[in-house]
Amino acid sequence: PVIPCVVSEWSVWSGCAEPCKTTYRVRRRHVIQEPRNGGEACPPLEERAGCVEYWTQQGTECKQSLIPALITTGGFGKARKKRSATDGNEKAGYCVEFQLVAITPGCLQSQHSYTHWMQYLREGHTVCVECQHPALDSRSLHCYGDGSGSKKNQLLHWQAVGNPHCKGTWKRIRQLDACSCPSVHSFLFI
């Protein structure tokens, strides 16, 4: 008889492969029954997903300049505020202005509606990135990748959520209580 491949359920996701950098996590499954007599082949046995770990294995916070900022459109923040159930204990957010230095061509090659905001990323432009709950870490009271503690004119890295080919570098200008950039240049830390 034809016997198809049978595999187990997925394992839980592993931790990040390395702390303090954009890397990946893994989950696996194993073969329970090998296919026989022309049965259906086995599906992939491993999956990887993007991952950033902000704390070292020793429990200390990663050096900020090593961590890329993960950003999305500022419009997502309005939807996020509506969905979150505020309990009054959330810390107030803040805004960071950056000057875009370099952008990969992948930012312009996005075809999905949820990535259209990436077309407004242009080298030399000033952008505002808001840090708000839940991206605002309760221990450190900042958003990861915000460049706090970086040297003046230090190149920092960012990556757009939803398109792994859209990333680049920027320089931190200043931190403000509230953002004042036009909506197309307003983004959000994830």
C-alpha positions as CSV (number, residue, x, y, z in Angstrom):
1,P,0.0,0.0,0.0
2,V,1.0,3.7,-0.5
3,I,2.0,5.2,2.9
4,P,2.4,9.0,3.1
5,C,4.8,10.7,5.4
6,V,3.6,11.5,8.9
7,V,5.2,14.2,11.0
8,S,4.8,15.3,14.6
9,E,3.4,18.6,15.8
10,W,5.7,21.6,15.8
11,S,7.9,22.1,18.9
12,V,7.8,25.3,20.8
13,W,9.8,28.2,19.4
14,S,13.4,28.3,20.5
15,G,14.9,31.5,21.9
16,C,16.8,33.9,19.6
17,A,19.9,32.4,18.1
18,E,22.0,35.3,19.5
19,P,21.2,38.2,21.8
20,C,21.5,41.9,20.9
21,K,21.1,41.5,17.2
22,T,18.4,40.8,14.6
23,T,18.6,37.0,14.2
24,Y,16.1,34.1,14.1
25,R,14.4,31.5,16.3
26,V,13.6,28.0,15.3
27,R,10.9,25.4,15.7
28,R,11.1,21.7,14.6
29,R,9.1,18.6,14.1
30,H,10.2,15.1,13.4
31,V,9.2,12.2,11.1
32,I,6.9,9.7,12.7
33,Q,6.4,7.6,9.5
34,E,8.6,7.7,6.5
35,P,6.8,7.6,3.1
36,R,6.7,4.3,1.3
37,N,5.7,3.0,-2.1
38,G,5.3,6.4,-3.7
39,G,3.5,8.0,-0.7
40,E,3.4,11.8,-0.2
41,A,6.9,13.2,0.7
42,C,7.6,14.7,4.1
43,P,7.0,18.5,4.6
44,P,9.8,20.8,5.9
45,L,10.9,19.8,9.4
46,E,12.2,23.2,10.5
47,E,10.9,26.7,10.4
48,R,12.7,30.0,11.2
49,A,11.2,33.3,12.2
50,G,12.8,36.7,12.8
51,C,13.8,37.5,16.3
52,V,15.5,40.2,18.5
53,E,16.5,39.6,22.1
54,Y,17.2,42.8,24.1
55,W,18.8,41.1,27.1
56,T,22.0,39.1,27.3
57,Q,22.0,35.6,28.7
58,Q,23.6,37.1,31.9
59,G,20.5,39.3,32.3
60,T,22.0,42.6,31.3
61,E,20.5,45.0,28.8
62,C,22.0,45.0,25.3
63,K,24.1,48.0,24.3
64,Q,21.6,50.2,22.5
65,S,23.8,50.9,19.4
66,L,23.8,47.2,18.6
67,I,20.0,46.9,18.4
68,P,18.2,47.8,15.2
69,A,15.0,49.8,15.7
70,L,11.9,48.0,14.5
71,I,9.5,50.5,13.0
72,T,6.0,50.6,11.4
73,T,3.7,53.3,10.2
74,G,2.5,55.9,12.7
75,G,-1.1,55.0,11.7
76,F,-0.7,51.7,13.4
77,G,-0.3,53.5,16.7
78,K,-3.8,55.0,16.5
79,A,-5.3,51.6,16.0
80,R,-3.1,50.2,18.8
81,K,-4.3,52.9,21.3
82,K,-8.0,52.0,20.5
83,R,-7.4,48.3,21.1
84,S,-5.4,48.5,24.3
85,A,-7.3,48.5,27.6
86,T,-5.6,51.2,29.5
87,D,-5.4,50.8,33.2
88,G,-3.8,54.1,34.0
89,N,-0.5,52.6,35.0
90,E,1.1,53.0,31.5
91,K,4.0,55.4,31.3
92,A,3.7,58.3,28.9
93,G,5.5,57.8,25.6
94,Y,8.0,60.1,23.8
95,C,9.2,60.9,20.3
96,V,12.6,60.6,18.7
97,E,13.6,62.5,15.6
98,F,16.1,60.8,13.3
99,Q,17.7,61.9,10.0
100,L,17.6,59.0,7.5
101,V,21.1,58.3,6.1
102,A,20.8,55.1,4.0
103,I,17.8,53.1,2.8
104,T,17.9,49.7,1.0
105,P,16.1,49.5,-2.4
106,G,13.8,46.9,-0.9
107,C,11.7,49.7,0.7
108,L,10.5,50.7,-2.8
109,Q,9.7,47.2,-3.9
110,S,6.8,46.6,-1.5
111,Q,3.6,45.6,-3.3
112,H,1.4,44.9,-0.3
113,S,-1.1,47.5,1.0
114,Y,0.4,47.2,4.6
115,T,3.8,48.2,3.3
116,H,2.9,51.3,1.2
117,W,4.1,53.6,4.0
118,M,7.7,52.5,3.2
119,Q,7.7,54.5,0.0
120,Y,7.9,57.7,2.1
121,L,11.3,56.8,3.5
122,R,13.9,59.0,1.8
123,E,17.6,59.6,2.5
124,G,18.2,62.9,4.1
125,H,14.6,63.3,5.5
126,T,13.9,63.9,9.1
127,V,11.4,61.4,10.6
128,C,9.7,61.1,13.9
129,V,9.4,57.7,15.7
130,E,7.0,57.5,18.6
131,C,7.7,55.3,21.6
132,Q,4.4,54.3,23.3
133,H,2.9,51.4,25.3
134,P,3.4,48.5,24.8
135,A,6.8,49.0,23.0
136,L,7.9,51.2,25.9
137,D,9.8,48.8,28.2
138,S,8.7,49.1,31.8
139,R,12.2,48.2,33.2
140,S,14.3,50.6,31.1
141,L,11.5,53.2,30.4
142,H,12.5,53.4,26.7
143,C,11.9,51.7,23.4
144,Y,14.6,49.4,22.1
145,G,16.5,50.8,19.1
146,D,15.7,54.4,20.1
147,G,19.4,55.3,20.1
148,S,19.5,56.4,23.7
149,G,23.1,56.4,25.0
150,S,24.5,56.6,21.4
151,K,27.2,59.0,20.5
152,K,26.4,62.2,18.5
153,N,26.3,61.4,14.8
154,Q,26.6,57.7,15.4
155,L,25.0,55.6,12.6
156,L,22.1,53.5,14.1
157,H,20.2,50.8,12.3
158,W,16.5,50.4,11.7
159,Q,14.3,47.8,10.0
160,A,10.7,48.1,8.7
161,V,8.2,45.6,10.1
162,G,6.4,43.7,7.3
163,N,9.3,43.8,4.8
164,P,12.7,42.3,5.8
165,H,14.3,43.9,2.7
166,C,13.5,47.4,3.9
167,K,16.1,48.6,6.4
168,G,18.8,51.3,6.7
169,T,20.7,53.6,8.9
170,W,19.8,56.9,10.6
171,K,21.3,59.4,13.1
172,R,19.5,60.4,16.2
173,I,18.7,64.2,16.3
174,R,16.8,64.6,19.6
175,Q,14.1,63.2,21.9
176,L,10.9,65.2,22.4
177,D,7.7,64.7,24.4
178,A,5.5,64.7,21.3
179,C,6.1,64.1,17.6
180,S,5.6,67.0,15.2
181,C,6.5,65.4,11.8
182,P,3.9,65.1,8.9
183,S,2.0,61.9,9.1
184,V,3.9,60.3,6.2
185,H,7.1,60.8,8.1
186,S,5.7,59.6,11.5
187,F,6.5,56.1,12.6
188,L,6.2,53.9,15.6
189,F,8.7,51.7,17.5
190,I,7.6,48.1,17.8
